[in-house]
């Protein structure tokens, strides 16, 4: 099993990992800087389009959204109700536009107002986090782990860090396979997860953690013995089976993404494009 989930060859899979890493870092920084929900939505749309073109599974994108929905709802509500002073500074308003007012009879939170501007700020944070999460598959899922390792070494990243990163990517599918094996063994003993409620399922999955942790520790100890037997020193000055070469497409990607990043930062500070009030209150 590998961590790569892309099923067909595309322009993204043929790119070197170093160029993908540069683009991923620039997109992440830009998503962090931009405050506007409109600009964040455009950036997120571009990232999602890239994921679809690269062949990232749609069910992966859907699962991420399903898992994060409760957190995002809480984030929008908390920003709308309680993030008042920061939103006033961003909008330059002395009073925010009320969207919802809680009944006065409620204890502690009675009479609290949910503002439109606060909700929009919470939405911008949602778009930020989604962009940062979904940009990862464009680099990770479209690159073989071996090519990824060599590319990170060629980027002058310390080999020990590269080894830890690549080992983590290799261990994740093994852990998932181990979880599936434990569940199937319990089903063979008469456990029916389909008829259980969410609370009961949670208790069952909590019990899976014990054998999973023990098996993971055993694998880690075996890996340590293997590394010691091979005199692992963490020195990157060694031979590699796979090659990592930058093509013209890689140079164009790094140049284009860097140029767009510089332009976006320049117009952010000079024209306010990407700030919270952009196209909303101008």
N, C-alpha and C positions, 0 to 999 in steps of 0.2 A: 504494500500500500504506500502511496505517496500523498503529499499534501496538495499536489496539483489537481485542480478540478476542471480546468478547461479541456473540452473534449475534441477540439479541432484546431488546426493551425491557422493563425491569423497574423496580422502585422505586429500585434503586441507580443506574441510568443517568439517572434524572430528578433525582437530587440534585446540588446544587452541589459543585464540587470542594473548596471550603473546608471544608464540613461533613465530607466524607469524609476530608480531611487531618487534621482534629481527631480524629476517631474512630480513624484509623490510628495517629496519634502516641500517643494514650492507651492503645490496645491494646498497642503496642510497649513502652511504658514499663512497663505492668503485667506483661507477659510477662517483661521483664527483672528486675523486682523479685521476682515469685513464685519460690519455690524448690521448692515441692511438686510432685512429678510428677502427683499427683491434680488439683490446681488447674490445672497447666499442661495436662493432658489435657482438662479441661473447656473451658478457653479455646481450645485448638486445635480441639476439636470444634465450638465455636461459629463459629470463623473458617472452617473447612471447610464448614460448613452455609451460611454466608453466601456463600461462593464458588459453591456449587452453586446456591443460589437466584438469585444474580446472573447465572448463565449462563456462568461461567468454564468453559472446556473441561476435561473430566475427564482427557483425555490430557495436558494441561499439568500438572495436579496429579500424575498418575502419573509423568511424566517427571522432575519435580522430585524425587520420592521415589527414583526409580531412580538418578539422578545422585548423590544424597546418601547412599545406603545404605552405600557403603564408608566414607565419613567418619564416619557415625553408629556403625557397628560398631567402628571404631577408637576412637571417643570413649568408648563404653560400656566397652570393654575396658580402656582406659588409666585411666579413672576408677575402675573396679572394682579394678584391681591396684595403682595407685600413689597415688591421691588418698586418703590415709589420715588425715592430721592435720586437714584441713579438714572431712571428714565426721564425725570425732569431735567437733569443736566444734559442728557443726550438730545432731548427735543427742544430744550430752551423754554419750556412752558412752565408756568407757575401752578397750573391746575391741569390734571389729566382728564381725559374723556371717559366717563363711567360707562362700563359695559354691562355690569351686573352688580346688584346690591343685595347682600344677604339680609334676611329678616332680623330685626332687632331682638327677637325672642331667643335667638341662638346664643349659647353660652360662650363667652370669650370672643367669638368672631362675629357676633351680631352687629349689623350695620357696616361691615367691611365692604369696600367697593373694589370690584375688579375693573381695571382700566384697559382701554383698547391698546394704548401704547405699551403697557406692561405685557399684555398678551402677545403683541407683535415682537417684543424683545425676547420673550420666551420662545416664540416660533423661530427667531433667528438663531438662538442657541441650539434648537432642535436641528435646524438645517446645518449648522456648523458640525455638530457631532456626527450626523449622518454622512456628511461629506468626508470627514476624517476616517470614518469606519469603512465606507465603501471604496475609498481610493486605494486601500490596502490590497484588495484582490487584483487590481490592475498590475501590481508589481509582483505579488507573492504567488497568486494562482496561475499566472501565465508564464512562470519561470520554473524550470526544473531545479530541485534543491542543489544538485551538483553544480549547475551553472550559476546559481545564486551564490554558493560558497566561493567559487573562483572569482566572481565579479566583485564580491565584497573584499576579498584579499587584494585584488588589483586596485581597489579604491583606497588602499592603505589603512583599512580597518584592522585593528589588532586581531591576530588569528585566534586567540583564545575567545574573544567575543564572537567571532564568526563561527567557531566550533560550537559554542553554547547555543547560538541562534539556530544553526542547522540541526543540531541534535534535538532541540525543542520541536522543530518542524517535523522531524522524523518520528518523534515520540508521540505526537498528538494522534496520528492515525492508529498507532498501536494501542494507545489508551482507549480510543473509541471502540476498537475491535475487542479489547478486553472487556469493556462495559457490555457490549453486545453479547459476548460469550457468557458472562455471568448471568445476564437476564435470560438468555435461552436455557441455561442450565436450571435456573429457577422455574422456568415454565415447564420443563420436563418433569419437575417434581410436583407439578400440580398448581403452580401459581398462575392465576388468571388476571393479568393486569388490565384487560379490556373492561372488566366488570367492576373495577375498583374506582372509588372517588379520588379527587385530587389530593385530599389529605392522606389517604391510605397509600397512594402512589408515592407521595413525598416521603413517607416513612420507609417504603421499600427501597427507593433510590438512595436514601440516607444510609441504609444498611449495606448497599453496594460499595460505598466509599471505603469500608474497612478492608475487604480483600483487594480492592483496586490499589489502595495506598501500599499495602504489603507487597503486591506484585510489582508495583513501580519501584519500590525500594530495592527489591531483589534484582530487577533489571539494571538499576543504577549501579549497584555493587558489581554486577558482572561487567558493565561498561568500564568501571574504574579499574578492575583487574586487567581487562584487555588493554586499556590505555597504558597502564604501568608495564605490562609485558612487552609493549611495543615502544617503550621509552618515550612516551609523548612529552614534548617539551613546550609546545605552543609556539614554535618558531615557524613563521610563514615562509622561510627560505627552504623550500622543498619542491619536489616535482608534483605535477597535477595531471590527472588523466584527461580532464576536460579543459577546453580552451575558452577564453573570454576575450572577444575582440570587438572593438567599437566599429560599427559600420557607418556609412554616410547617413543612414536613417537615424542612428543613435545621436550623431552630432547635430542633425537638424532638430531632433526632439529636445535635446538639452539647450540648444540655442533658442529655439522658438519658445519653449516654456520659460526660460530665463528672461527673454525679451518681453513676453506678455506679463510676467511678474513685475518687472521694473516699470512697465507702463501702468499697470494696475496700481502700484504703490504711488507713482507720481501723480496720477489723477485723483487718487484718494486724498492726498494731502493738499493738492492745488485746487481741485474742483469739487471735492467732497463726494465723489463717486464711490459708493460702498459704505459710507457712513450711515448711521441709523435713520436719519431723516431724509436720506436720498430718495427722491420721487414720492415721498410720503407727505412731507410738510414744507417742501420748498415752494 
